[in-house]
Structure formats: C-alpha cells, structure tokens
Amino acid sequence: MDEYTSACAENSVVSCVNILNFEKTKRMKIDLKADLTIRDIKTTFHETFKFLKLEFFSDKKSKDIGFSKDLMIDNETSLQDLMHPFREGSVHLTGKTTVKAFEHEWMEKFGLNVQVFRKSGLLYLETTSTDEWTLEQQNNEGETASKLEAGEAPRDELDRDQWE
C-alpha cells in the first residue's frame, strides 16, 4: 500500500478512491477506473464535502447561465460509457482547491463537464458566481446555509431534482 490509505477495505465500489488522512491534511485523490459510475464519484465526493455535491453534464455550460438540467448525466453511467476513449488518471484536490480549478481539472484531463453545487437549505445551488472560493469555503457556507429546522427530514443528496 502506498502513502494513501485505500477506501477499498470498506467498500469495493469505491476502491479507486484513496484518501490520505483528509481531515488532517485536506488532500484527496480520486483514481478513475473504467467501471466506476457517476454515482460512485458523487457519493465519495459528498462523503468528504457534506454540503457540496457534484453533477456531470453532457455538454459545456453557458458562461452566464450555467448548465441545463436536461444535460445532466445519469448516476448509473460508467466512466467507460461516458469517456470515448476512456482515459485512466487521477483527480487531486485539497480543501484549498478552488471550485474553478477542480472543475477545470476534470475538463482538461478527461473532457468531463463537472459542476460543484453548494447546499442552501433544502436545495443545491450552482457555485458559478463563487467559483473562486475553495472547496472548504463552499462546504462551510453550505453548512451555515443548511441548518435543518426542527423535525425537518434530511433529503437524498444524489437526487437530481434538488438543485436550482
């Protein structure tokens, strides 16, 4: 085993995701494998950043208005089916990585359109106007804006209809 602690012992579905003491160092590496699904990546990202989520889109966003919901890629799509040809590689991030840099890395390395969303109450908002913020800043803002009211049930974080 290398310097990364593998998450595969806990869950073989996310065997390609390695976390190096993320809570202490705020470093994360996502290794992309052909059989990995969009759900696998989104779930792993959300486990680290509880108030953020990722969405993958089939086309580029408009600079002014962001992505259209009808271009959202289904959670069960594998990376092999999404990328033609499939390219193995890794995405590296820290809590100090800006949203802009994180999204740019997905596009440059893999040709994938990724958008970070921040939780705000019961909805997720595109971070388009705050792309210069770090992932940690976005997550902290999402936590502040999402305190559940007493008795309010948490929602499915992978639900594609929970965004504005």
LOFI-317396 format. One line per field, with one value per atom (N, C-alpha, C): atom name; chain; residue in three letters; x, y, z. Coordinates in Angstrom, 3 decimals, padded with zeros to 6 digits. Layout:
N
atomo	CA,...
cadena	A,...
residuo	ALA,...
x	X,...
y	Y,...
z	Z,...
end
This chain:
164
atomo	N,CA,C,N,CA,C,N,CA,C,N,CA,C,N,CA,C,N,CA,C,N,CA,C,N,CA,C,N,CA,C,N,CA,C,N,CA,C,N,CA,C,N,CA,C,N,CA,C,N,CA,C,N,CA,C,N,CA,C,N,CA,C,N,CA,C,N,CA,C,N,CA,C,N,CA,C,N,CA,C,N,CA,C,N,CA,C,N,CA,C,N,CA,C,N,CA,C,N,CA,C,N,CA,C,N,CA,C,N,CA,C,N,CA,C,N,CA,C,N,CA,C,N,CA,C,N,CA,C,N,CA,C,N,CA,C,N,CA,C,N,CA,C,N,CA,C,N,CA,C,N,CA,C,N,CA,C,N,CA,C,N,CA,C,N,CA,C,N,CA,C,N,CA,C,N,CA,C,N,CA,C,N,CA,C,N,CA,C,N,CA,C,N,CA,C,N,CA,C,N,CA,C,N,CA,C,N,CA,C,N,CA,C,N,CA,C,N,CA,C,N,CA,C,N,CA,C,N,CA,C,N,CA,C,N,CA,C,N,CA,C,N,CA,C,N,CA,C,N,CA,C,N,CA,C,N,CA,C,N,CA,C,N,CA,C,N,CA,C,N,CA,C,N,CA,C,N,CA,C,N,CA,C,N,CA,C,N,CA,C,N,CA,C,N,CA,C,N,CA,C,N,CA,C,N,CA,C,N,CA,C,N,CA,C,N,CA,C,N,CA,C,N,CA,C,N,CA,C,N,CA,C,N,CA,C,N,CA,C,N,CA,C,N,CA,C,N,CA,C,N,CA,C,N,CA,C,N,CA,C,N,CA,C,N,CA,C,N,CA,C,N,CA,C,N,CA,C,N,CA,C,N,CA,C,N,CA,C,N,CA,C,N,CA,C,N,CA,C,N,CA,C,N,CA,C,N,CA,C,N,CA,C,N,CA,C,N,CA,C,N,CA,C,N,CA,C,N,CA,C,N,CA,C,N,CA,C,N,CA,C,N,CA,C,N,CA,C,N,CA,C,N,CA,C,N,CA,C,N,CA,C,N,CA,C,N,CA,C,N,CA,C,N,CA,C,N,CA,C,N,CA,C,N,CA,C,N,CA,C,N,CA,C,N,CA,C,N,CA,C,N,CA,C,N,CA,C,N,CA,C,N,CA,C,N,CA,C,N,CA,C,N,CA,C,N,CA,C,N,CA,C,N,CA,C,N,CA,C,N,CA,C,N,CA,C,N,CA,C,N,CA,C,N,CA,C,N,CA,C,N,CA,C,N,CA,C,N,CA,C,N,CA,C
cadena	A,A,A,A,A,A,A,A,A,A,A,A,A,A,A,A,A,A,A,A,A,A,A,A,A,A,A,A,A,A,A,A,A,A,A,A,A,A,A,A,A,A,A,A,A,A,A,A,A,A,A,A,A,A,A,A,A,A,A,A,A,A,A,A,A,A,A,A,A,A,A,A,A,A,A,A,A,A,A,A,A,A,A,A,A,A,A,A,A,A,A,A,A,A,A,A,A,A,A,A,A,A,A,A,A,A,A,A,A,A,A,A,A,A,A,A,A,A,A,A,A,A,A,A,A,A,A,A,A,A,A,A,A,A,A,A,A,A,A,A,A,A,A,A,A,A,A,A,A,A,A,A,A,A,A,A,A,A,A,A,A,A,A,A,A,A,A,A,A,A,A,A,A,A,A,A,A,A,A,A,A,A,A,A,A,A,A,A,A,A,A,A,A,A,A,A,A,A,A,A,A,A,A,A,A,A,A,A,A,A,A,A,A,A,A,A,A,A,A,A,A,A,A,A,A,A,A,A,A,A,A,A,A,A,A,A,A,A,A,A,A,A,A,A,A,A,A,A,A,A,A,A,A,A,A,A,A,A,A,A,A,A,A,A,A,A,A,A,A,A,A,A,A,A,A,A,A,A,A,A,A,A,A,A,A,A,A,A,A,A,A,A,A,A,A,A,A,A,A,A,A,A,A,A,A,A,A,A,A,A,A,A,A,A,A,A,A,A,A,A,A,A,A,A,A,A,A,A,A,A,A,A,A,A,A,A,A,A,A,A,A,A,A,A,A,A,A,A,A,A,A,A,A,A,A,A,A,A,A,A,A,A,A,A,A,A,A,A,A,A,A,A,A,A,A,A,A,A,A,A,A,A,A,A,A,A,A,A,A,A,A,A,A,A,A,A,A,A,A,A,A,A,A,A,A,A,A,A,A,A,A,A,A,A,A,A,A,A,A,A,A,A,A,A,A,A,A,A,A,A,A,A,A,A,A,A,A,A,A,A,A,A,A,A,A,A,A,A,A,A,A,A,A,A,A,A,A,A,A,A,A,A,A,A,A,A,A,A,A,A,A,A,A,A,A,A,A,A,A,A,A,A,A,A,A,A,A,A,A,A,A,A
residuo	MET,MET,MET,ASP,ASP,ASP,GLU,GLU,GLU,TYR,TYR,TYR,THR,THR,THR,SER,SER,SER,ALA,ALA,ALA,CYS,CYS,CYS,ALA,ALA,ALA,GLU,GLU,GLU,ASN,ASN,ASN,SER,SER,SER,VAL,VAL,VAL,VAL,VAL,VAL,SER,SER,SER,CYS,CYS,CYS,VAL,VAL,VAL,ASN,ASN,ASN,ILE,ILE,ILE,LEU,LEU,LEU,ASN,ASN,ASN,PHE,PHE,PHE,GLU,GLU,GLU,LYS,LYS,LYS,THR,THR,THR,LYS,LYS,LYS,ARG,ARG,ARG,MET,MET,MET,LYS,LYS,LYS,ILE,ILE,ILE,ASP,ASP,ASP,LEU,LEU,LEU,LYS,LYS,LYS,ALA,ALA,ALA,ASP,ASP,ASP,LEU,LEU,LEU,THR,THR,THR,ILE,ILE,ILE,ARG,ARG,ARG,ASP,ASP,ASP,ILE,ILE,ILE,LYS,LYS,LYS,THR,THR,THR,THR,THR,THR,PHE,PHE,PHE,HIS,HIS,HIS,GLU,GLU,GLU,THR,THR,THR,PHE,PHE,PHE,LYS,LYS,LYS,PHE,PHE,PHE,LEU,LEU,LEU,LYS,LYS,LYS,LEU,LEU,LEU,GLU,GLU,GLU,PHE,PHE,PHE,PHE,PHE,PHE,SER,SER,SER,ASP,ASP,ASP,LYS,LYS,LYS,LYS,LYS,LYS,SER,SER,SER,LYS,LYS,LYS,ASP,ASP,ASP,ILE,ILE,ILE,GLY,GLY,GLY,PHE,PHE,PHE,SER,SER,SER,LYS,LYS,LYS,ASP,ASP,ASP,LEU,LEU,LEU,MET,MET,MET,ILE,ILE,ILE,ASP,ASP,ASP,ASN,ASN,ASN,GLU,GLU,GLU,THR,THR,THR,SER,SER,SER,LEU,LEU,LEU,GLN,GLN,GLN,ASP,ASP,ASP,LEU,LEU,LEU,MET,MET,MET,HIS,HIS,HIS,PRO,PRO,PRO,PHE,PHE,PHE,ARG,ARG,ARG,GLU,GLU,GLU,GLY,GLY,GLY,SER,SER,SER,VAL,VAL,VAL,HIS,HIS,HIS,LEU,LEU,LEU,THR,THR,THR,GLY,GLY,GLY,LYS,LYS,LYS,THR,THR,THR,THR,THR,THR,VAL,VAL,VAL,LYS,LYS,LYS,ALA,ALA,ALA,PHE,PHE,PHE,GLU,GLU,GLU,HIS,HIS,HIS,GLU,GLU,GLU,TRP,TRP,TRP,MET,MET,MET,GLU,GLU,GLU,LYS,LYS,LYS,PHE,PHE,PHE,GLY,GLY,GLY,LEU,LEU,LEU,ASN,ASN,ASN,VAL,VAL,VAL,GLN,GLN,GLN,VAL,VAL,VAL,PHE,PHE,PHE,ARG,ARG,ARG,LYS,LYS,LYS,SER,SER,SER,GLY,GLY,GLY,LEU,LEU,LEU,LEU,LEU,LEU,TYR,TYR,TYR,LEU,LEU,LEU,GLU,GLU,GLU,THR,THR,THR,THR,THR,THR,SER,SER,SER,THR,THR,THR,ASP,ASP,ASP,GLU,GLU,GLU,TRP,TRP,TRP,THR,THR,THR,LEU,LEU,LEU,GLU,GLU,GLU,GLN,GLN,GLN,GLN,GLN,GLN,ASN,ASN,ASN,ASN,ASN,ASN,GLU,GLU,GLU,GLY,GLY,GLY,GLU,GLU,GLU,THR,THR,THR,ALA,ALA,ALA,SER,SER,SER,LYS,LYS,LYS,LEU,LEU,LEU,GLU,GLU,GLU,ALA,ALA,ALA,GLY,GLY,GLY,GLU,GLU,GLU,ALA,ALA,ALA,PRO,PRO,PRO,ARG,ARG,ARG,ASP,ASP,ASP,GLU,GLU,GLU,LEU,LEU,LEU,ASP,ASP,ASP,ARG,ARG,ARG,ASP,ASP,ASP,GLN,GLN,GLN,TRP,TRP,TRP,GLU,GLU,GLU
x	000.855,000.000,000.900,000.573,001.389,001.017,001.383,001.135,-000.337,-001.192,-002.623,-003.263,-004.205,-004.978,-006.140,-006.232,-007.258,-008.604,-009.636,-011.007,-011.603,-010.866,-011.431,-011.757,-011.101,-011.397,-012.826,-013.330,-014.677,-015.726,-015.407,-016.409,-015.720,-015.893,-015.200,-015.661,-016.851,-017.343,-016.465,-015.940,-015.099,-013.626,-013.233,-011.854,-010.872,-011.361,-010.463,-010.276,-010.922,-010.815,-009.876,-008.884,-007.909,-007.905,-007.882,-007.893,-006.688,-005.901,-004.736,-005.091,-005.515,-005.828,-006.478,-007.556,-008.142,-008.431,-008.893,-009.236,-008.012,-006.842,-005.639,-004.968,-004.860,-004.086,-004.943,-006.232,-007.148,-006.683,-006.168,-005.757,-006.594,-007.009,-007.797,-007.384,-007.388,-007.044,-008.128,-008.704,-009.708,-009.096,-008.903,-008.379,-009.549,-009.557,-010.659,-010.394,-011.349,-011.307,-012.538,-012.430,-013.482,-014.834,-014.854,-016.135,-016.750,-016.088,-016.608,-017.810,-018.842,-020.021,-020.011,-020.837,-021.011,-021.445,-022.345,-022.805,-021.626,-020.699,-019.550,-018.744,-018.470,-017.677,-018.439,-019.710,-020.521,-020.651,-020.868,-021.031,-019.744,-018.626,-017.346,-017.040,-017.261,-017.043,-017.933,-019.199,-020.152,-019.821,-019.233,-018.832,-017.739,-016.917,-015.846,-016.336,-017.136,-017.699,-019.208,-019.660,-021.057,-022.073,-021.658,-022.597,-022.380,-021.651,-021.439,-021.836,-022.124,-022.317,-021.825,-021.540,-021.094,-022.211,-022.230,-023.060,-022.185,-022.428,-021.729,-022.722,-022.244,-023.108,-022.533,-023.431,-023.018,-022.554,-022.673,-022.254,-021.717,-021.021,-020.450,-021.530,-021.181,-022.120,-021.988,-023.054,-023.017,-022.325,-021.433,-020.677,-021.583,-022.717,-023.580,-024.660,-025.144,-026.301,-026.034,-024.838,-024.543,-025.075,-025.291,-025.720,-027.234,-027.710,-029.129,-029.350,-030.408,-030.697,-030.868,-031.379,-031.587,-030.273,-029.156,-027.849,-027.137,-027.804,-027.238,-027.077,-025.939,-025.658,-026.203,-026.828,-027.436,-026.393,-026.792,-025.898,-025.328,-026.038,-025.579,-024.638,-024.342,-023.438,-022.020,-021.355,-019.964,-019.040,-017.854,-016.887,-016.504,-016.464,-016.141,-017.179,-018.454,-019.516,-019.531,-019.002,-019.038,-017.866,-016.687,-015.486,-015.134,-014.955,-014.590,-013.375,-012.217,-011.907,-011.728,-011.855,-011.669,-010.212,-009.988,-008.643,-008.531,-007.627,-007.370,-006.570,-006.698,-005.946,-006.484,-006.016,-006.402,-006.781,-007.676,-008.020,-007.545,-006.742,-006.214,-006.915,-007.218,-007.824,-007.478,-007.600,-007.449,-008.613,-008.762,-009.776,-009.511,-008.264,-007.870,-007.989,-008.361,-008.561,-009.790,-009.667,-010.842,-011.786,-013.052,-014.040,-013.637,-013.204,-012.805,-011.683,-010.659,-009.535,-009.969,-010.821,-011.315,-012.113,-013.041,-013.854,-012.981,-012.014,-011.108,-010.264,-009.820,-009.017,-009.799,-011.079,-011.912,-012.004,-012.174,-012.301,-010.972,-009.901,-008.607,-008.069,-008.182,-007.625,-008.519,-009.848,-010.755,-011.866,-011.953,-013.009,-014.393,-014.461,-015.738,-016.202,-017.466,-018.087,-018.640,-018.001,-018.372,-018.755,-019.790,-020.212,-020.378,-019.807,-019.977,-021.226,-022.034,-023.226,-023.055,-023.560,-023.488,-024.888,-025.012,-026.299,-026.708,-027.979,-028.555,-029.968,-030.145,-031.443,-031.705,-032.808,-033.160,-032.764,-032.132,-031.747,-030.238,-029.795,-028.390,-028.306,-027.353,-027.155,-025.856,-025.872,-024.625,-023.694,-022.418,-021.447,-020.828,-021.497,-020.962,-020.423,-021.143,-020.699,-019.647,-019.385,-018.376,-017.326,-017.035,-016.058,-014.646,-014.361,-013.035,-012.886,-013.987,-013.922,-013.307,-012.702,-012.164,-013.295,-013.015,-013.997,-014.351,-013.366,-013.606,-014.525,-014.282,-015.150,-016.579,-016.705,-018.029,-018.743,-018.032,-018.633,-019.065,-018.224,-018.565,-019.786,-019.848,-021.006,-022.265,-022.141,-023.274,-023.773,-022.855,-023.246,-024.025,-023.524,-024.193,-025.585,-025.707,-026.976,-027.963,-027.579,-028.407,-028.808,-028.764,-029.196,-030.653,-030.943,-032.308,-033.175,-034.371,-035.352,-035.721,-036.154,-036.546,-037.590,-037.361,-038.309,-038.214,-037.364,-037.231,-036.369,-036.846,-036.139,-035.040,-033.869,-032.819,-033.257,-032.699,-033.087,-031.976,-032.328,-031.375,-030.423,-029.152,-028.181,-027.866,-028.223,-027.963,-029.191,-030.275,-031.495,-031.244,-031.467,-031.193,-032.149,-033.259,-034.250,-034.020,-032.977,-032.743,-031.682,-031.916,-030.979,-031.699,-031.122,-031.681,-030.608
y	-001.175,000.000,001.238,002.235,003.433,004.399,005.678,006.659,006.913,006.484,006.695,005.522,005.805,004.780,004.444,003.207,002.843,002.659,003.173,003.030,001.699,000.887,-000.343,-001.363,-001.314,-002.269,-002.107,-000.879,-000.618,-000.884,-000.575,-000.638,-000.831,-002.001,-002.297,-001.406,-000.829,000.046,001.278,001.774,002.962,002.615,001.452,001.016,001.948,002.729,003.630,004.947,005.138,006.404,006.219,007.044,006.985,008.294,008.186,009.387,009.347,010.393,010.485,011.361,010.727,011.451,012.798,012.776,014.004,015.022,014.566,015.505,016.280,015.678,016.356,017.166,016.599,017.238,017.900,017.595,018.142,017.810,016.586,016.119,014.905,014.853,013.723,013.434,012.171,011.734,010.769,011.039,010.152,009.508,008.189,007.440,006.973,007.346,006.982,005.629,004.730,003.396,003.230,002.395,002.253,001.863,000.982,000.502,001.410,002.480,003.433,004.159,004.362,005.083,006.521,007.330,008.710,008.719,007.812,007.716,007.480,006.607,006.311,007.583,008.347,009.564,010.593,010.787,011.770,011.427,010.157,009.724,009.949,009.582,009.741,011.214,012.044,013.480,014.026,013.619,014.122,013.626,012.450,011.958,012.839,013.423,014.295,015.719,016.215,017.564,017.429,017.338,017.019,018.028,019.247,020.275,020.682,019.832,020.038,018.777,018.924,017.747,018.061,017.000,017.104,016.672,017.250,016.761,016.734,015.753,015.610,015.935,016.657,017.097,016.692,016.495,016.014,017.116,018.364,019.474,020.583,021.509,022.619,023.569,024.293,025.270,026.593,027.328,028.690,029.515,030.385,031.173,031.957,032.436,033.287,032.539,031.422,030.786,029.396,028.857,027.538,026.415,025.253,024.062,023.951,023.255,022.942,021.560,021.419,020.167,018.993,019.239,018.144,017.584,018.230,017.736,016.936,016.759,016.030,014.550,013.972,012.569,011.691,010.593,009.655,009.090,008.905,008.405,007.021,006.197,004.820,004.704,005.803,005.787,005.508,004.555,004.260,005.232,005.413,006.288,005.754,004.437,003.824,004.200,004.253,004.634,006.133,006.902,008.355,008.912,008.362,008.863,007.996,008.654,007.933,008.602,007.992,006.740,006.986,005.910,006.015,006.348,007.252,007.631,007.460,006.583,006.446,007.641,007.919,009.020,009.336,010.429,010.826,012.299,012.600,013.976,014.222,015.241,015.591,016.843,016.874,018.062,018.186,019.387,019.679,020.575,020.826,021.767,023.166,023.443,024.760,024.873,023.792,023.830,024.676,025.584,026.375,025.519,025.880,025.185,025.288,026.451,026.678,025.720,025.591,024.703,023.238,022.864,021.490,021.119,021.969,021.717,021.724,022.634,022.735,021.464,020.897,019.667,018.524,018.389,017.339,017.529,018.779,019.050,018.833,019.373,019.286,017.858,017.107,015.760,014.717,014.889,013.821,014.254,015.542,016.031,015.925,015.942,015.794,017.129,017.423,018.638,018.372,018.947,018.751,020.102,020.097,021.311,020.999,021.850,021.743,022.532,021.934,022.581,022.686,023.779,024.007,023.954,023.258,023.148,024.498,024.803,026.012,025.660,025.405,024.939,023.541,023.389,022.080,021.944,022.972,022.951,022.997,022.709,022.884,023.968,024.874,025.976,025.782,026.087,026.086,027.114,026.802,027.706,028.642,028.829,029.605,030.967,031.685,033.030,033.028,031.868,031.772,030.712,030.541,029.532,029.813,031.030,031.352,030.924,030.556,030.078,028.685,028.321,026.973,025.995,024.725,023.696,023.768,024.039,024.162,025.356,026.503,027.672,027.358,026.721,026.370,025.454,024.453,023.494,024.187,025.071,025.799,026.688,027.349,028.198,027.341,026.172,025.261,024.784,024.515,024.081,025.187,026.397,027.529,027.759,027.633,027.920,026.758,025.644,024.442,023.839,024.600,024.074,023.658,022.388,021.874,022.450,022.774,023.197,021.983,022.189,021.098,020.220,018.915,017.970,017.812,018.569,018.504,017.289,016.491,015.282,015.608,014.961,015.151,014.571,015.082,014.642,013.850,013.106,012.316,013.261,013.227,014.162,013.889,012.720,012.412,012.628,013.126,013.384,014.488,014.183,015.127,016.301,016.244,017.327,018.347,018.184,019.092,020.142,020.899,021.970,023.099,024.254,025.470,026.150
z	000.000,000.000,000.000,-000.832,-000.906,000.215,000.045,001.095,001.343,000.425,000.578,001.296,002.130,002.801,001.883,001.454,000.482,001.146,000.477,000.975,000.560,-000.210,-000.749,000.332,001.464,002.521,003.021,002.985,003.452,002.386,001.140,000.083,-001.255,-001.863,-003.113,-004.261,-004.163,-005.219,-005.347,-004.259,-004.309,-004.124,-004.619,-004.452,-005.138,-006.092,-006.802,-006.070,-004.967,-004.248,-003.069,-003.026,-001.944,-001.190,000.110,000.934,001.863,001.847,002.727,003.907,004.997,006.221,005.914,005.170,004.655,005.748,006.887,007.955,008.446,008.389,008.870,007.768,006.583,005.527,004.455,004.431,003.432,002.009,001.817,000.495,000.114,-001.136,-001.628,-003.060,-003.416,-004.770,-005.230,-006.392,-006.957,-008.194,-008.144,-009.285,-010.132,-011.396,-012.276,-012.937,-012.787,-013.389,-014.267,-015.278,-016.291,-015.712,-014.705,-014.183,-013.120,-012.786,-011.814,-012.415,-011.605,-012.088,-011.578,-012.193,-011.748,-010.278,-009.908,-008.514,-007.559,-007.942,-007.082,-006.798,-007.836,-007.681,-006.857,-007.189,-006.483,-004.997,-004.710,-003.322,-002.543,-003.104,-002.424,-002.177,-003.185,-003.026,-001.911,-001.924,-000.929,000.480,000.605,001.920,002.518,001.677,002.137,002.354,001.422,001.498,001.659,002.894,003.221,002.700,002.428,001.992,000.535,-000.184,-001.620,-002.357,-003.642,-004.476,-005.866,-006.604,-007.993,-008.915,-010.078,-011.170,-012.411,-013.251,-014.513,-015.630,-016.648,-017.739,-019.083,-020.056,-021.371,-022.307,-021.899,-022.749,-021.860,-022.480,-021.730,-021.234,-020.159,-019.620,-020.351,-020.317,-020.800,-019.724,-020.111,-019.148,-018.198,-018.701,-017.894,-017.112,-017.663,-017.019,-016.452,-016.621,-016.069,-016.946,-016.321,-017.033,-017.083,-018.090,-018.197,-017.585,-016.808,-016.115,-017.074,-018.275,-019.214,-019.767,-019.484,-019.911,-018.817,-017.674,-016.545,-016.913,-016.559,-016.859,-015.745,-016.125,-015.188,-014.224,-012.977,-011.932,-012.218,-012.977,-013.216,-014.411,-015.080,-016.224,-015.752,-016.398,-016.045,-016.773,-016.232,-016.889,-018.257,-018.382,-019.669,-020.728,-020.326,-021.252,-021.517,-020.598,-020.713,-021.519,-021.311,-021.983,-023.188,-024.316,-025.545,-026.172,-026.132,-025.440,-023.944,-023.165,-021.730,-021.423,-020.473,-020.046,-018.543,-018.121,-016.686,-016.218,-014.958,-014.375,-012.999,-012.458,-011.105,-011.073,-010.154,-009.846,-008.422,-008.248,-006.928,-006.435,-005.148,-004.584,-003.117,-002.641,-001.222,-000.836,000.424,000.873,000.344,-000.021,-000.527,-002.046,-002.725,-004.173,-004.474,-005.427,-005.793,-006.642,-006.610,-007.433,-008.898,-009.309,-010.704,-011.119,-010.275,-010.578,-010.591,-009.659,-009.577,-010.834,-011.221,-012.414,-013.663,-013.708,-014.856,-015.020,-013.918,-013.981,-014.624,-014.282,-014.892,-016.407,-016.828,-018.258,-018.979,-018.445,-019.108,-019.195,-018.111,-018.077,-018.732,-018.604,-019.013,-019.959,-020.244,-021.124,-020.503,-019.177,-018.477,-017.908,-018.150,-017.643,-016.251,-015.253,-013.854,-013.269,-012.448,-011.755,-010.274,-009.430,-007.987,-007.608,-006.736,-006.185,-004.680,-004.102,-002.660,-002.069,-000.958,-000.289,000.298,000.142,000.719,001.143,002.423,002.898,002.360,001.627,001.066,-000.399,-000.961,-002.374,-002.519,-003.724,-004.077,-005.140,-004.967,-005.887,-006.648,-007.940,-008.697,-008.075,-008.062,-007.457,-008.489,-009.609,-010.724,-010.301,-009.479,-009.107,-008.000,-007.410,-006.354,-006.690,-007.967,-008.387,-007.886,-007.468,-006.934,-005.468,-004.828,-003.453,-003.436,-002.308,-002.151,-001.849,-002.030,-001.689,-000.207,000.615,002.055,002.357,001.702,001.895,001.455,000.306,-000.211,000.778,001.265,002.193,003.486,004.012,005.234,005.031,003.880,003.572,003.452,002.824,002.699,004.046,004.952,006.292,007.003,006.927,007.563,006.990,005.669,004.990,005.036,005.643,005.552,006.883,007.917,009.206,009.093,009.401,009.306,010.413,010.039,011.036,011.889,013.097,013.986,013.300,013.286,012.717,011.202,010.555,009.107,008.733,007.801,007.404,006.400,006.530,005.530,004.190,003.108,001.774,001.117,000.074,-000.691,-001.424,-001.072,-001.631,-003.100,-003.610,-005.011,-005.891,-005.306,-006.045,-007.063,-008.323,-009.397,-009.413,-008.695,-008.712,-007.612,-006.822,-005.705,-006.056,-007.066,-007.383,-008.070,-007.972,-008.581,-009.366
end
